[in-house]
Amino acid sequence: MRVSSAAFIKRYGALSEKALSEPVTITRNGRNRLVLLSAEEFERMRRYEPAIRQRDQPQIPAGSVPAFAAVWDNPDDDGYDAL
């Protein structure tokens, strides 16, 4: 369900009840701004977040990164010593 922020303010009670069964998208100036959902659904999503982040991480095979690339992890190192 999608409603404007003005409609959400006017119909908070009914829309918060609706959010227990389905997400309610709140818009501002016609653009999606917020999503209201049940605490149960939010907790379910949080449980899966680490798995999703792990899945989305690029997998770089060990040994495929040049040794000098380690300087990229240190913003204070300009990298010239590794060359």
C-alpha positions in Angstrom: 0.0 0.0 0.0 1.2 3.5 -0.8 0.0 6.7 0.8 1.1 10.3 1.0 2.5 11.7 4.2 -0.5 13.9 4.6 -2.9 10.9 4.3 -0.7 8.9 6.7 -1.0 11.7 9.3 -4.7 11.8 9.0 -5.2 8.0 8.9 -2.4 6.9 11.3 -4.5 4.5 13.3 -6.0 2.6 10.3 -2.7 2.6 8.4 -0.6 1.4 11.4 -3.1 -1.5 11.7 -2.7 -2.2 7.9 1.1 -2.2 8.4 0.7 -5.3 10.6 -0.3 -7.3 7.6 1.6 -5.5 4.7 4.2 -2.8 4.4 2.8 0.7 4.0 5.0 3.0 1.8 4.7 6.7 2.8 5.4 9.2 0.0 6.4 12.8 0.0 6.0 14.9 -3.2 5.2 11.6 -5.0 8.4 9.9 -4.1 8.8 6.9 -1.7 10.1 8.3 1.5 9.4 5.8 4.3 8.1 2.3 4.8 6.0 1.3 7.9 6.0 -2.4 8.7 5.3 -4.6 11.6 8.0 -5.2 14.3 7.7 -8.9 13.5 8.5 -8.3 9.8 11.4 -6.0 10.7 12.9 -8.6 13.0 12.6 -11.2 10.3 14.4 -9.0 7.9 17.2 -8.2 10.4 17.8 -11.9 10.9 18.5 -12.3 7.2 20.6 -9.2 6.9 24.0 -10.8 7.7 23.4 -13.6 5.2 22.4 -11.1 2.5 25.5 -9.0 3.1 27.7 -12.1 3.0 26.1 -13.2 -0.2 26.6 -9.8 -1.9 30.3 -9.6 -1.0 32.5 -10.2 -4.0 34.6 -13.3 -3.5 38.2 -12.8 -4.5 40.3 -16.0 -4.6 43.2 -16.1 -2.2 46.5 -15.2 -3.9 44.8 -13.3 -6.8 45.5 -9.9 -5.2 49.0 -8.5 -5.8 51.1 -7.9 -2.6 51.3 -4.2 -3.1 47.5 -3.9 -2.9 47.7 -4.1 0.9 48.6 -0.4 1.0 45.1 0.3 -0.3 43.8 -0.7 3.1 45.8 2.1 4.8 44.7 5.6 3.8 47.8 7.1 5.4 50.2 5.1 3.2 50.8 6.5 -0.3 52.0 3.2 -1.6 55.4 4.3 -2.9 57.3 2.1 -0.4 55.7 -1.0 -1.8 57.0 -0.3 -5.3 
